[in-house]
Amino acid sequence: MEYYRTDWGFAYGEREREPLARVMVSTTDSGALLIEHTEVDPTLRGQGIARALVMLVVQRARSEGRAIVPRCPYAAKLLNEEPELVALITRS
């Protein structure tokens, strides 16, 4: 099992199979990364996989100099709880 980038965001699982977890990301008109949805298979919940997926988006945003729009409630909560990540949040 591994984390990997996809056309629609990041995933966790085996590349040849349906991902067991995913974070759906798109780009806003202003160029920010929009986190639309985070999903983890119920059998894997509580293992930090959703957090790791959101942190991959954070890593991408930082490396590309982009902001993040956290539409996903989980991502919004995570980003707002960590002071060093709050600066990445934008509304558009």
N, C-alpha and C positions, 0 to 999 in steps of 0.2 A: 504494500500500500504506500502511496506517495501523494504529496501535494503537487499540483501542476496547473499551469495556466491554460485557459481555453479561449475560444473566440468570445465567450459571454462572461468571462470572469476567471474564477479559480475553482478547482475541484480537489476532492480527496477520494482516493480509491485506486483501482487499477485502470490504466489508460484505455485498455481494450474493452472495458465494461462500463456499464452505467455507473456514474459516480455515486458514492455513498454519502457524500456531502458536497455542498456547493455554495458559492457566493456569486450572485448575479450582479454584474457591473456593466454599466453603459457610460457614455460620455454625454455631458450636457452641452448645450450650444456654446457655453462659455469655456468649455474644455475641462470642467471638473469631472471627477469620477463619481458617478451616481451608484451607490450601493442600493440595489433594489430589493434584494431578498437573500436571506441566509437560511440554508436548510441542511439538517443533519439527520441521517437515518436514526430512528428511535433507539436502535441497539447500540449506537455509538455516543449517545448524548451523555454529557457530564465528563467528557474526556478532554475538553479544551479544543476540539476540532473547529468549532464555529469561530472561536477567538483566533485561532491560527489562520483561518481563511481571511478574516477581516484584517489581520495584521499583514497579510500578503498584499492586500489592497493598500494599506498604509505605506508599506515598503515601495510599492509601485508609485503611489502619489508623491512620495518624497523624492524618488529617483527621477521622476519626470517633472517635478516642480508644479504639481497640480493640487487643487483643493479637493475635498470630499463632501458630497451631499449624501448624508446617511438617511435615506428614506426607510430602510429596514429598521424596525424598532430595536432589535438586538444590537445592530451596529451603532445606532445613535446612542444607546445606553453605554456601550463599551467606550466609544470615543469621548463622550462627555464625562465619564468617570476618571479618565486619565489626563491630568493637566497638560502633559506634553503633547497630547493628541488633539486637544480642543482647538488649537491654532489651525489645524488642517480643515476644520469644518466650515462650510459655506452653505448658503441657502439656494444658490443657483449655479 
